[in-house]
Amino acid sequence: MIKKFSGLNISSKNPKRLVLFYKETLSIPVLEDDSNYDGVSFGFLKDAPVFWIWDENRWGKSSDGKVNLVFECDSLDKTYEELKEAIDGLKPPKTAIWGGKEMHINDPDGNIILLLE
């Protein structure tokens, strides 16, 4: 049956903009690049789950809704300082009801990114 979670697909009508956001703004490592910004994979470890950005104009939508990506940071306060000039309307991190610190970001396509400390 199922033996591994490989990752998730994100379709974008403007994949170049989305790839550059994750690559340059958030500094998420690119594992496999494509000069056409189609099928670019992001992740932190080889053989671990990744996410791919695909050209929706070429392949169609990979899902009917937005995705919610969750990343961890060493310091959300430092991350906020690094990102506040690059992301319009970014709100500072706050303590969540579960007791940990979190910060929400929307990518250029409206997908939600939750940063945790």
CNS distance restraints for C-alpha pairs under 8 A (distance, minus, plus):
assign (resid   5 and name CA) (resid  49 and name CA) 6.27 0.50 0.50
assign (resid   6 and name CA) (resid  48 and name CA) 6.88 0.50 0.50
assign (resid   6 and name CA) (resid  49 and name CA) 4.60 0.50 0.50
assign (resid   6 and name CA) (resid  50 and name CA) 6.46 0.50 0.50
assign (resid   7 and name CA) (resid  49 and name CA) 4.47 0.50 0.50
assign (resid   7 and name CA) (resid  50 and name CA) 4.52 0.50 0.50
assign (resid   7 and name CA) (resid  51 and name CA) 5.21 0.50 0.50
assign (resid   7 and name CA) (resid  52 and name CA) 7.65 0.50 0.50
assign (resid   8 and name CA) (resid  49 and name CA) 7.94 0.50 0.50
assign (resid   8 and name CA) (resid  50 and name CA) 6.69 0.50 0.50
assign (resid   8 and name CA) (resid  51 and name CA) 4.81 0.50 0.50
assign (resid   8 and name CA) (resid  52 and name CA) 6.41 0.50 0.50
assign (resid   9 and name CA) (resid  51 and name CA) 5.78 0.50 0.50
assign (resid   9 and name CA) (resid  52 and name CA) 4.98 0.50 0.50
assign (resid   9 and name CA) (resid  53 and name CA) 6.19 0.50 0.50
assign (resid   9 and name CA) (resid  54 and name CA) 7.17 0.50 0.50
assign (resid   9 and name CA) (resid  62 and name CA) 6.31 0.50 0.50
assign (resid  10 and name CA) (resid  51 and name CA) 7.19 0.50 0.50
assign (resid  10 and name CA) (resid  52 and name CA) 6.01 0.50 0.50
assign (resid  10 and name CA) (resid  53 and name CA) 4.90 0.50 0.50
assign (resid  10 and name CA) (resid  54 and name CA) 6.18 0.50 0.50
assign (resid  10 and name CA) (resid  62 and name CA) 6.48 0.50 0.50
assign (resid  10 and name CA) (resid  63 and name CA) 7.66 0.50 0.50
assign (resid  10 and name CA) (resid  67 and name CA) 7.52 0.50 0.50
assign (resid  11 and name CA) (resid  15 and name CA) 7.49 0.50 0.50
assign (resid  11 and name CA) (resid  53 and name CA) 5.83 0.50 0.50
assign (resid  11 and name CA) (resid  54 and name CA) 4.83 0.50 0.50
assign (resid  11 and name CA) (resid  55 and name CA) 5.90 0.50 0.50
assign (resid  11 and name CA) (resid  56 and name CA) 4.95 0.50 0.50
assign (resid  11 and name CA) (resid  60 and name CA) 7.48 0.50 0.50
assign (resid  11 and name CA) (resid  61 and name CA) 5.59 0.50 0.50
assign (resid  11 and name CA) (resid  62 and name CA) 5.66 0.50 0.50
assign (resid  11 and name CA) (resid  63 and name CA) 7.58 0.50 0.50
assign (resid  12 and name CA) (resid  18 and name CA) 7.24 0.50 0.50
assign (resid  12 and name CA) (resid  53 and name CA) 7.02 0.50 0.50
assign (resid  12 and name CA) (resid  54 and name CA) 6.25 0.50 0.50
assign (resid  12 and name CA) (resid  55 and name CA) 5.51 0.50 0.50
assign (resid  12 and name CA) (resid  56 and name CA) 5.00 0.50 0.50
assign (resid  12 and name CA) (resid  57 and name CA) 7.71 0.50 0.50
assign (resid  12 and name CA) (resid  61 and name CA) 7.82 0.50 0.50
assign (resid  12 and name CA) (resid 109 and name CA) 7.01 0.50 0.50
assign (resid  13 and name CA) (resid  55 and name CA) 6.14 0.50 0.50
assign (resid  13 and name CA) (resid  56 and name CA) 5.11 0.50 0.50
assign (resid  13 and name CA) (resid  57 and name CA) 5.76 0.50 0.50
assign (resid  14 and name CA) (resid  18 and name CA) 6.57 0.50 0.50
assign (resid  14 and name CA) (resid  55 and name CA) 7.08 0.50 0.50
assign (resid  14 and name CA) (resid  56 and name CA) 7.94 0.50 0.50
assign (resid  15 and name CA) (resid  19 and name CA) 5.91 0.50 0.50
assign (resid  15 and name CA) (resid  37 and name CA) 5.81 0.50 0.50
assign (resid  15 and name CA) (resid  38 and name CA) 6.82 0.50 0.50
assign (resid  15 and name CA) (resid  53 and name CA) 6.58 0.50 0.50
assign (resid  15 and name CA) (resid  54 and name CA) 6.42 0.50 0.50
assign (resid  15 and name CA) (resid  55 and name CA) 5.49 0.50 0.50
assign (resid  15 and name CA) (resid  56 and name CA) 7.81 0.50 0.50
assign (resid  16 and name CA) (resid  20 and name CA) 6.11 0.50 0.50
assign (resid  16 and name CA) (resid  36 and name CA) 7.72 0.50 0.50
assign (resid  16 and name CA) (resid  37 and name CA) 5.26 0.50 0.50
assign (resid  17 and name CA) (resid  21 and name CA) 6.20 0.50 0.50
assign (resid  17 and name CA) (resid 108 and name CA) 7.38 0.50 0.50
assign (resid  18 and name CA) (resid  22 and name CA) 6.48 0.50 0.50
assign (resid  18 and name CA) (resid  53 and name CA) 7.68 0.50 0.50
assign (resid  18 and name CA) (resid 107 and name CA) 7.33 0.50 0.50
assign (resid  18 and name CA) (resid 108 and name CA) 6.28 0.50 0.50
assign (resid  18 and name CA) (resid 109 and name CA) 7.17 0.50 0.50
assign (resid  19 and name CA) (resid  23 and name CA) 5.92 0.50 0.50
assign (resid  19 and name CA) (resid  37 and name CA) 6.78 0.50 0.50
assign (resid  19 and name CA) (resid  40 and name CA) 7.38 0.50 0.50
assign (resid  19 and name CA) (resid  53 and name CA) 6.90 0.50 0.50
assign (resid  20 and name CA) (resid  24 and name CA) 5.37 0.50 0.50
assign (resid  20 and name CA) (resid  25 and name CA) 7.11 0.50 0.50
assign (resid  21 and name CA) (resid  25 and name CA) 4.94 0.50 0.50
assign (resid  21 and name CA) (resid  26 and name CA) 6.51 0.50 0.50
assign (resid  21 and name CA) (resid 107 and name CA) 7.28 0.50 0.50
assign (resid  21 and name CA) (resid 108 and name CA) 7.48 0.50 0.50
assign (resid  22 and name CA) (resid  26 and name CA) 5.01 0.50 0.50
assign (resid  22 and name CA) (resid  27 and name CA) 6.15 0.50 0.50
assign (resid  22 and name CA) (resid  28 and name CA) 5.61 0.50 0.50
assign (resid  23 and name CA) (resid  27 and name CA) 4.84 0.50 0.50
assign (resid  23 and name CA) (resid  28 and name CA) 5.25 0.50 0.50
assign (resid  23 and name CA) (resid  29 and name CA) 6.56 0.50 0.50
assign (resid  23 and name CA) (resid  30 and name CA) 6.77 0.50 0.50
assign (resid  24 and name CA) (resid  28 and name CA) 7.69 0.50 0.50
assign (resid  25 and name CA) (resid  83 and name CA) 7.39 0.50 0.50
assign (resid  25 and name CA) (resid  86 and name CA) 6.90 0.50 0.50
assign (resid  26 and name CA) (resid  83 and name CA) 7.84 0.50 0.50
assign (resid  28 and name CA) (resid  42 and name CA) 6.57 0.50 0.50
assign (resid  28 and name CA) (resid  43 and name CA) 6.93 0.50 0.50
assign (resid  28 and name CA) (resid  44 and name CA) 7.69 0.50 0.50
assign (resid  29 and name CA) (resid  42 and name CA) 5.71 0.50 0.50
assign (resid  29 and name CA) (resid  43 and name CA) 5.80 0.50 0.50
assign (resid  29 and name CA) (resid  44 and name CA) 6.20 0.50 0.50
assign (resid  30 and name CA) (resid  40 and name CA) 7.26 0.50 0.50
assign (resid  30 and name CA) (resid  41 and name CA) 5.95 0.50 0.50
assign (resid  30 and name CA) (resid  42 and name CA) 4.55 0.50 0.50
assign (resid  30 and name CA) (resid  43 and name CA) 6.48 0.50 0.50
assign (resid  31 and name CA) (resid  40 and name CA) 7.70 0.50 0.50
assign (resid  31 and name CA) (resid  41 and name CA) 5.47 0.50 0.50
assign (resid  31 and name CA) (resid  42 and name CA) 5.40 0.50 0.50
assign (resid  31 and name CA) (resid  43 and name CA) 6.23 0.50 0.50
assign (resid  31 and name CA) (resid  44 and name CA) 7.92 0.50 0.50
assign (resid  31 and name CA) (resid  46 and name CA) 7.80 0.50 0.50
assign (resid  32 and name CA) (resid  39 and name CA) 7.99 0.50 0.50
assign (resid  32 and name CA) (resid  40 and name CA) 5.62 0.50 0.50
assign (resid  32 and name CA) (resid  41 and name CA) 5.10 0.50 0.50
assign (resid  32 and name CA) (resid  42 and name CA) 7.21 0.50 0.50
assign (resid  33 and name CA) (resid  37 and name CA) 7.33 0.50 0.50
assign (resid  33 and name CA) (resid  39 and name CA) 7.44 0.50 0.50
assign (resid  33 and name CA) (resid  40 and name CA) 4.85 0.50 0.50
assign (resid  33 and name CA) (resid  41 and name CA) 6.67 0.50 0.50
assign (resid  34 and name CA) (resid  38 and name CA) 6.00 0.50 0.50
assign (resid  34 and name CA) (resid  39 and name CA) 6.61 0.50 0.50
assign (resid  34 and name CA) (resid  40 and name CA) 5.77 0.50 0.50
assign (resid  37 and name CA) (resid  53 and name CA) 7.63 0.50 0.50
assign (resid  37 and name CA) (resid  54 and name CA) 7.33 0.50 0.50
assign (resid  37 and name CA) (resid  55 and name CA) 7.27 0.50 0.50
assign (resid  38 and name CA) (resid  53 and name CA) 6.39 0.50 0.50
assign (resid  38 and name CA) (resid  54 and name CA) 4.69 0.50 0.50
assign (resid  38 and name CA) (resid  55 and name CA) 5.24 0.50 0.50
assign (resid  39 and name CA) (resid  52 and name CA) 5.72 0.50 0.50
assign (resid  39 and name CA) (resid  53 and name CA) 5.44 0.50 0.50
assign (resid  39 and name CA) (resid  54 and name CA) 4.89 0.50 0.50
assign (resid  39 and name CA) (resid  55 and name CA) 7.54 0.50 0.50
assign (resid  40 and name CA) (resid  52 and name CA) 5.36 0.50 0.50
assign (resid  40 and name CA) (resid  53 and name CA) 5.37 0.50 0.50
assign (resid  40 and name CA) (resid  54 and name CA) 7.02 0.50 0.50
assign (resid  41 and name CA) (resid  50 and name CA) 6.41 0.50 0.50
assign (resid  41 and name CA) (resid  51 and name CA) 5.63 0.50 0.50
assign (resid  41 and name CA) (resid  52 and name CA) 4.34 0.50 0.50
assign (resid  41 and name CA) (resid  53 and name CA) 6.63 0.50 0.50
assign (resid  42 and name CA) (resid  50 and name CA) 5.54 0.50 0.50
assign (resid  42 and name CA) (resid  51 and name CA) 5.39 0.50 0.50
assign (resid  42 and name CA) (resid  52 and name CA) 6.29 0.50 0.50
assign (resid  43 and name CA) (resid  48 and name CA) 7.56 0.50 0.50
assign (resid  43 and name CA) (resid  49 and name CA) 7.00 0.50 0.50
assign (resid  43 and name CA) (resid  50 and name CA) 4.73 0.50 0.50
assign (resid  43 and name CA) (resid  51 and name CA) 6.73 0.50 0.50
assign (resid  44 and name CA) (resid  48 and name CA) 7.62 0.50 0.50
assign (resid  44 and name CA) (resid  50 and name CA) 7.76 0.50 0.50
assign (resid  54 and name CA) (resid  59 and name CA) 7.38 0.50 0.50
assign (resid  55 and name CA) (resid  59 and name CA) 6.22 0.50 0.50
assign (resid  55 and name CA) (resid  60 and name CA) 7.61 0.50 0.50
assign (resid  56 and name CA) (resid  60 and name CA) 4.52 0.50 0.50
assign (resid  56 and name CA) (resid  61 and name CA) 5.41 0.50 0.50
assign (resid  56 and name CA) (resid  62 and name CA) 7.69 0.50 0.50
assign (resid  66 and name CA) (resid 110 and name CA) 7.01 0.50 0.50
assign (resid  66 and name CA) (resid 111 and name CA) 5.14 0.50 0.50
assign (resid  66 and name CA) (resid 112 and name CA) 7.47 0.50 0.50
assign (resid  67 and name CA) (resid 111 and name CA) 5.29 0.50 0.50
assign (resid  67 and name CA) (resid 112 and name CA) 6.41 0.50 0.50
assign (resid  68 and name CA) (resid 111 and name CA) 6.04 0.50 0.50
assign (resid  68 and name CA) (resid 112 and name CA) 4.69 0.50 0.50
assign (resid  68 and name CA) (resid 113 and name CA) 5.68 0.50 0.50
assign (resid  68 and name CA) (resid 114 and name CA) 7.22 0.50 0.50
assign (resid  69 and name CA) (resid 111 and name CA) 7.76 0.50 0.50
assign (resid  69 and name CA) (resid 112 and name CA) 6.32 0.50 0.50
assign (resid  69 and name CA) (resid 113 and name CA) 4.79 0.50 0.50
assign (resid  69 and name CA) (resid 114 and name CA) 6.17 0.50 0.50
assign (resid  70 and name CA) (resid 113 and name CA) 5.81 0.50 0.50
assign (resid  70 and name CA) (resid 114 and name CA) 4.72 0.50 0.50
assign (resid  70 and name CA) (resid 115 and name CA) 5.89 0.50 0.50
assign (resid  70 and name CA) (resid 116 and name CA) 7.37 0.50 0.50
assign (resid  71 and name CA) (resid 113 and name CA) 7.50 0.50 0.50
assign (resid  71 and name CA) (resid 114 and name CA) 6.35 0.50 0.50
assign (resid  71 and name CA) (resid 115 and name CA) 5.00 0.50 0.50
assign (resid  71 and name CA) (resid 116 and name CA) 6.25 0.50 0.50
assign (resid  72 and name CA) (resid 115 and name CA) 5.61 0.50 0.50
assign (resid  72 and name CA) (resid 116 and name CA) 4.72 0.50 0.50
assign (resid  72 and name CA) (resid 117 and name CA) 5.70 0.50 0.50
assign (resid  73 and name CA) (resid  79 and name CA) 7.40 0.50 0.50
assign (resid  73 and name CA) (resid 115 and name CA) 6.71 0.50 0.50
assign (resid  73 and name CA) (resid 116 and name CA) 6.00 0.50 0.50
assign (resid  73 and name CA) (resid 117 and name CA) 5.10 0.50 0.50
assign (resid  74 and name CA) (resid 117 and name CA) 5.86 0.50 0.50
assign (resid  75 and name CA) (resid  79 and name CA) 6.22 0.50 0.50
assign (resid  75 and name CA) (resid 117 and name CA) 6.04 0.50 0.50
assign (resid  76 and name CA) (resid  80 and name CA) 5.90 0.50 0.50
assign (resid  76 and name CA) (resid  93 and name CA) 6.37 0.50 0.50
assign (resid  76 and name CA) (resid 101 and name CA) 7.39 0.50 0.50
assign (resid  76 and name CA) (resid 102 and name CA) 7.27 0.50 0.50
assign (resid  76 and name CA) (resid 103 and name CA) 7.33 0.50 0.50
assign (resid  76 and name CA) (resid 115 and name CA) 7.49 0.50 0.50
assign (resid  76 and name CA) (resid 116 and name CA) 7.14 0.50 0.50
assign (resid  76 and name CA) (resid 117 and name CA) 5.89 0.50 0.50
assign (resid  77 and name CA) (resid  81 and name CA) 6.37 0.50 0.50
assign (resid  77 and name CA) (resid  92 and name CA) 7.48 0.50 0.50
assign (resid  77 and name CA) (resid  93 and name CA) 6.76 0.50 0.50
assign (resid  78 and name CA) (resid  82 and name CA) 6.30 0.50 0.50
assign (resid  79 and name CA) (resid  83 and name CA) 6.16 0.50 0.50
assign (resid  80 and name CA) (resid  84 and name CA) 5.72 0.50 0.50
assign (resid  80 and name CA) (resid  90 and name CA) 7.96 0.50 0.50
assign (resid  80 and name CA) (resid  92 and name CA) 6.21 0.50 0.50
assign (resid  80 and name CA) (resid  93 and name CA) 7.20 0.50 0.50
assign (resid  81 and name CA) (resid  85 and name CA) 7.92 0.50 0.50
assign (resid  83 and name CA) (resid  87 and name CA) 6.09 0.50 0.50
assign (resid  83 and name CA) (resid  90 and name CA) 7.86 0.50 0.50
assign (resid  84 and name CA) (resid  88 and name CA) 7.08 0.50 0.50
assign (resid  84 and name CA) (resid  89 and name CA) 7.82 0.50 0.50
assign (resid  84 and name CA) (resid  90 and name CA) 5.79 0.50 0.50
assign (resid  90 and name CA) (resid 104 and name CA) 7.98 0.50 0.50
assign (resid  90 and name CA) (resid 105 and name CA) 6.83 0.50 0.50
assign (resid  91 and name CA) (resid 103 and name CA) 7.34 0.50 0.50
assign (resid  91 and name CA) (resid 104 and name CA) 7.58 0.50 0.50
assign (resid  92 and name CA) (resid 103 and name CA) 6.63 0.50 0.50
assign (resid  93 and name CA) (resid 101 and name CA) 6.43 0.50 0.50
assign (resid  93 and name CA) (resid 102 and name CA) 5.38 0.50 0.50
assign (resid  93 and name CA) (resid 103 and name CA) 4.46 0.50 0.50
assign (resid  93 and name CA) (resid 104 and name CA) 7.75 0.50 0.50
assign (resid  94 and name CA) (resid 101 and name CA) 5.48 0.50 0.50
assign (resid  94 and name CA) (resid 102 and name CA) 5.71 0.50 0.50
assign (resid  94 and name CA) (resid 103 and name CA) 6.56 0.50 0.50
assign (resid  95 and name CA) (resid  99 and name CA) 5.98 0.50 0.50
assign (resid  95 and name CA) (resid 100 and name CA) 5.56 0.50 0.50
assign (resid  95 and name CA) (resid 101 and name CA) 4.36 0.50 0.50
assign (resid  95 and name CA) (resid 102 and name CA) 6.32 0.50 0.50
assign (resid  96 and name CA) (resid 100 and name CA) 5.59 0.50 0.50
assign (resid  96 and name CA) (resid 101 and name CA) 5.85 0.50 0.50
assign (resid  96 and name CA) (resid 102 and name CA) 6.43 0.50 0.50
assign (resid 100 and name CA) (resid 116 and name CA) 7.45 0.50 0.50
assign (resid 100 and name CA) (resid 117 and name CA) 6.86 0.50 0.50
assign (resid 101 and name CA) (resid 116 and name CA) 5.96 0.50 0.50
assign (resid 101 and name CA) (resid 117 and name CA) 5.50 0.50 0.50
assign (resid 102 and name CA) (resid 114 and name CA) 6.80 0.50 0.50
assign (resid 102 and name CA) (resid 115 and name CA) 5.52 0.50 0.50
assign (resid 102 and name CA) (resid 116 and name CA) 4.59 0.50 0.50
assign (resid 102 and name CA) (resid 117 and name CA) 6.41 0.50 0.50
assign (resid 103 and name CA) (resid 114 and name CA) 5.89 0.50 0.50
assign (resid 103 and name CA) (resid 115 and name CA) 5.13 0.50 0.50
assign (resid 103 and name CA) (resid 116 and name CA) 6.68 0.50 0.50
assign (resid 104 and name CA) (resid 112 and name CA) 6.99 0.50 0.50
assign (resid 104 and name CA) (resid 113 and name CA) 5.77 0.50 0.50
assign (resid 104 and name CA) (resid 114 and name CA) 4.80 0.50 0.50
assign (resid 104 and name CA) (resid 115 and name CA) 6.29 0.50 0.50
assign (resid 105 and name CA) (resid 112 and name CA) 5.95 0.50 0.50
assign (resid 105 and name CA) (resid 113 and name CA) 4.98 0.50 0.50
assign (resid 105 and name CA) (resid 114 and name CA) 6.47 0.50 0.50
assign (resid 105 and name CA) (resid 115 and name CA) 7.83 0.50 0.50
assign (resid 106 and name CA) (resid 110 and name CA) 5.21 0.50 0.50
assign (resid 106 and name CA) (resid 111 and name CA) 5.51 0.50 0.50
assign (resid 106 and name CA) (resid 112 and name CA) 4.72 0.50 0.50
assign (resid 106 and name CA) (resid 113 and name CA) 5.89 0.50 0.50
assign (resid 107 and name CA) (resid 111 and name CA) 5.41 0.50 0.50
assign (resid 107 and name CA) (resid 112 and name CA) 6.56 0.50 0.50
assign (resid 107 and name CA) (resid 113 and name CA) 7.10 0.50 0.50
